């Protein structure tokens, strides 16, 4: 019997990875800011954690906290067989396209993206920053009695989404706006798991994909072993 594809998504762990439980899934998507200001100490145990999470495939993009150590991180993590680091690149797994953007998002690769994406296959866009206006509010100059917010998303990413019409778009960065929203055929997921104060306050987002359609779902821990995955 066939079953849906199981997906867990998280972002902005900021060194708190060992406190996060991932349930058995086909794909774990990590949307950046795995470290705390790029400090190596905040990544203690991260490689072992990646090796041990019960996910068949791990998709990772880096965030602003990793901006200065990307080359070093790629070298450090390169021997994890189930890990795909996407930095302005595309990977096809199980007939799903994963398009991962660097931070900040680069508008200069638009021609390459448009020529590389296969329209017939489902497309998941992964970035650290949100698209402008979608789950992208962040606090600014706030006091306890006068909280203010502004949009922190990317207009460039919004242009890519309008052009490519992905089935799923995953991101983080704006800790205040964790959640999911659907516009048209695209499900948007802000998977930041810390709050505005950097405290772990949320669980990973869990989705299923059934017949190229992505939606929020809760599955039994045993479902991954009981049914066959779509080919």
Backbone torsions as a table, in degrees:
resi	resn	phi	psi	omega
1	UNK	NA	131.7	179.8
2	UNK	-75.1	158.8	177.5
3	UNK	-139.5	164.2	176.4
4	UNK	-69.6	164.0	172.5
5	UNK	-81.5	133.8	-175.9
6	UNK	-102.2	128.9	-174.0
7	UNK	-131.0	131.0	170.7
8	UNK	-113.8	140.2	-176.3
9	UNK	-132.4	135.1	173.9
10	UNK	-147.9	162.3	179.8
11	UNK	-154.4	159.7	172.9
12	UNK	57.9	53.1	176.6
13	UNK	-77.0	-28.0	174.6
14	UNK	49.4	45.0	176.2
15	UNK	84.8	3.4	-177.3
16	UNK	-98.9	19.7	-173.9
17	UNK	-55.5	-38.4	-175.0
18	UNK	-68.9	-12.5	177.9
19	UNK	-93.6	0.6	-174.1
20	UNK	-105.7	128.7	177.5
21	UNK	-99.1	127.8	175.8
22	UNK	-108.2	127.5	178.4
23	UNK	-83.6	159.4	-178.5
24	UNK	-53.2	128.1	-177.4
25	UNK	-151.7	167.3	176.8
26	UNK	-83.1	-37.1	-178.8
27	UNK	-134.7	131.0	167.2
28	UNK	-109.4	120.9	179.8
29	UNK	-108.6	124.3	-179.5
30	UNK	-116.1	121.0	-169.4
31	UNK	-100.8	31.4	170.9
32	UNK	97.0	175.8	-172.8
33	UNK	53.5	53.9	176.2
34	UNK	-77.4	-18.8	-177.3
35	UNK	-111.0	174.1	174.2
36	UNK	-109.8	100.6	-178.4
37	UNK	57.7	30.6	176.4
38	UNK	74.0	10.3	-178.0
39	UNK	-75.6	131.6	-177.9
40	UNK	-61.8	-34.7	-179.3
41	UNK	-61.1	-29.2	-179.7
42	UNK	-74.1	-12.3	179.9
43	UNK	-101.3	10.9	178.3
44	UNK	-58.6	126.8	178.7
45	UNK	80.9	-1.0	-175.9
46	UNK	-66.3	-41.4	-179.4
47	UNK	-63.6	-43.7	178.5
48	UNK	-65.1	-38.0	178.2
49	UNK	-61.7	-44.3	177.7
50	UNK	-60.8	-43.3	-179.2
51	UNK	-63.4	-28.1	-172.6
52	UNK	-99.8	-13.0	-179.1
53	UNK	-65.6	141.3	-176.0
54	UNK	-81.4	57.1	177.5
55	UNK	-120.2	136.5	179.7
56	UNK	-69.5	-33.6	-179.5
57	UNK	-139.3	142.7	177.1
58	UNK	-123.0	126.7	177.6
59	UNK	-110.6	127.7	-174.8
60	UNK	-130.6	131.5	164.8
61	UNK	-119.1	157.9	-178.8
62	UNK	-97.1	158.0	179.6
63	UNK	-112.5	-170.4	-179.0
64	UNK	-64.7	-27.7	179.1
65	UNK	-70.8	-18.4	179.7
66	UNK	-101.9	3.8	-169.6
67	UNK	-54.8	-35.7	-175.7
68	UNK	-91.5	-5.5	-175.4
69	UNK	-126.5	21.1	-176.4
70	UNK	-60.6	-48.0	-178.2
71	UNK	-60.0	-42.9	179.6
72	UNK	-65.2	-41.0	179.8
73	UNK	-66.6	-40.8	178.4
74	UNK	-59.5	-42.7	179.4
75	UNK	-66.5	-40.4	-177.8
76	UNK	-67.0	-35.6	-173.1
77	UNK	-100.5	2.7	-169.9
78	UNK	-66.5	-18.9	-176.4
79	UNK	-96.0	13.7	174.1
80	UNK	-89.4	108.5	-169.3
81	UNK	-64.4	-29.1	-176.3
82	UNK	-94.5	6.5	-176.5
83	UNK	-99.2	131.3	174.9
84	UNK	-119.1	113.9	176.9
85	UNK	-94.3	117.8	-177.2
86	UNK	-109.1	119.4	-178.3
87	UNK	-133.6	86.5	-169.8
88	UNK	58.4	53.7	-178.4
89	UNK	-150.5	165.4	-177.7
90	UNK	-124.0	138.9	175.2
91	UNK	-130.6	133.3	175.9
92	UNK	-105.0	122.2	179.4
93	UNK	-134.3	129.5	-179.6
94	UNK	51.3	39.5	178.4
95	UNK	62.6	24.1	171.9
96	UNK	-117.3	133.4	177.1
97	UNK	-89.5	129.9	174.8
98	UNK	-113.1	114.8	178.8
99	UNK	-108.2	112.9	-177.4
100	UNK	-108.8	131.4	-179.1
101	UNK	-104.3	150.2	173.6
102	UNK	-78.6	174.5	176.3
103	UNK	-119.3	129.2	-8.0
104	UNK	-72.8	163.8	-175.8
105	UNK	-68.5	137.8	-172.6
106	UNK	-98.4	119.6	179.2
107	UNK	-78.9	-16.0	-175.2
108	UNK	-71.0	-13.9	-177.3
109	UNK	-98.7	13.4	-175.5
110	UNK	-59.1	-40.2	-180.0
111	UNK	-65.2	-43.3	178.1
112	UNK	-61.7	-43.9	-179.8
113	UNK	-60.8	-48.6	-177.6
114	UNK	-63.5	-30.3	180.0
115	UNK	-85.4	-15.3	-174.1
116	UNK	-100.6	-36.6	-178.6
117	UNK	-64.0	133.5	178.9
118	UNK	-94.5	114.5	-173.1
119	UNK	-62.1	-28.5	-174.8
120	UNK	-78.1	-15.8	-177.2
121	UNK	-100.7	148.6	174.0
122	UNK	-58.1	144.7	-177.0
123	UNK	-125.0	127.9	172.1
124	UNK	-113.2	123.1	175.3
125	UNK	-98.9	131.4	-178.9
126	UNK	-125.2	126.4	176.6
127	UNK	-146.0	168.9	174.7
128	UNK	-83.5	-44.8	-178.0
129	UNK	-87.8	149.5	178.8
130	UNK	-76.4	166.1	166.8
131	UNK	-72.8	149.4	-177.2
132	UNK	-60.0	130.5	173.7
133	UNK	86.6	-0.7	-178.2
134	UNK	-123.8	109.3	179.1
135	UNK	49.8	44.8	-173.1
136	UNK	-127.2	16.6	179.1
137	UNK	-72.9	140.0	177.4
138	UNK	-138.7	149.7	179.3
139	UNK	-73.0	145.3	177.3
140	UNK	-147.5	131.0	177.8
141	UNK	48.9	43.4	-176.3
142	UNK	-91.5	147.9	168.0
143	UNK	-116.1	171.3	-176.9
144	UNK	-58.2	-37.1	-176.0
145	UNK	-102.6	1.0	-178.0
146	UNK	-145.7	79.9	-178.6
147	UNK	-82.6	133.4	179.2
148	UNK	-123.6	149.0	-177.0
149	UNK	-134.5	155.5	173.8
150	UNK	-144.6	163.2	177.2
151	UNK	-76.8	132.4	-179.5
152	UNK	-116.6	15.0	-175.5
153	UNK	-87.7	175.3	-174.2
154	UNK	-103.9	124.5	173.3
155	UNK	-68.0	-31.0	179.0
156	UNK	-65.3	-44.9	178.2
157	UNK	-62.7	-39.3	178.8
158	UNK	-59.7	-39.0	177.7
159	UNK	-64.0	-42.2	177.8
160	UNK	-60.7	-42.3	-177.6
161	UNK	-65.5	-43.1	178.5
162	UNK	-61.5	-38.3	-178.9
163	UNK	-74.8	-43.2	-170.8
164	UNK	-93.1	-23.5	180.0
165	UNK	51.4	59.9	180.0
166	UNK	-68.6	157.8	174.8
167	UNK	-77.5	-26.9	-177.6
168	UNK	-145.2	138.0	175.1
169	UNK	-130.9	121.0	-175.2
170	UNK	-115.7	142.9	-178.6
171	UNK	-165.4	-174.2	178.0
172	UNK	-153.2	-123.3	171.4
173	UNK	74.4	-50.9	180.0
174	UNK	-93.9	95.0	-170.8
175	UNK	-63.0	-28.4	-176.3
176	UNK	-70.6	-24.1	-167.0
177	UNK	-106.2	25.5	177.7
178	UNK	-55.2	137.0	178.5
179	UNK	155.5	-171.4	178.4
180	UNK	-131.3	146.9	174.3
181	UNK	-147.2	146.7	176.0
182	UNK	-115.1	129.5	172.1
183	UNK	-124.9	116.3	-176.5
184	UNK	62.8	-128.6	-179.0
185	UNK	-92.7	0.9	-175.6
186	UNK	-103.3	128.9	171.9
187	UNK	-96.1	125.1	179.9
188	UNK	-104.3	134.0	-177.3
189	UNK	-130.4	115.4	167.6
190	UNK	-94.8	110.5	-171.1
191	UNK	-106.1	21.8	176.4
192	UNK	-60.5	129.7	-174.6
193	UNK	-107.8	1.0	173.0
194	UNK	-109.5	158.3	178.0
195	UNK	-87.9	-171.2	-177.1
196	UNK	-63.7	-17.4	-178.6
197	UNK	-100.9	9.5	178.6
198	UNK	77.3	16.0	-179.7
199	UNK	-95.8	137.6	178.0
200	UNK	-63.2	119.5	-173.2
201	UNK	-139.2	-3.6	-176.6
202	UNK	-137.4	164.3	177.3
203	UNK	-98.0	159.7	173.1
204	UNK	-57.3	147.9	175.0
205	UNK	-79.0	137.3	-179.5
206	UNK	-120.1	129.2	-178.9
207	UNK	-129.4	162.6	166.0
208	UNK	-126.3	153.2	175.3
209	UNK	-117.2	121.6	-179.7
210	UNK	-132.2	118.0	-178.7
211	UNK	53.0	47.5	176.4
212	UNK	69.8	13.4	-178.9
213	UNK	-115.8	126.8	-176.5
214	UNK	-104.2	135.8	176.3
215	UNK	-156.2	159.7	177.7
216	UNK	-61.5	140.6	178.3
217	UNK	-162.5	156.7	172.5
218	UNK	-117.4	129.7	-178.9
219	UNK	-121.4	158.0	175.8
220	UNK	-70.5	143.2	179.1
221	UNK	-59.5	-22.2	-176.4
222	UNK	-91.7	-7.8	-172.7
223	UNK	-64.4	-31.4	-177.9
224	UNK	-64.2	-31.3	-178.7
225	UNK	-91.6	-15.6	-173.1
226	UNK	-91.9	-21.1	-175.1
227	UNK	-127.7	161.5	179.0
228	UNK	-88.6	145.2	177.8
229	UNK	-81.1	147.1	175.8
230	UNK	-57.4	141.1	173.9
231	UNK	-93.0	NA	NA
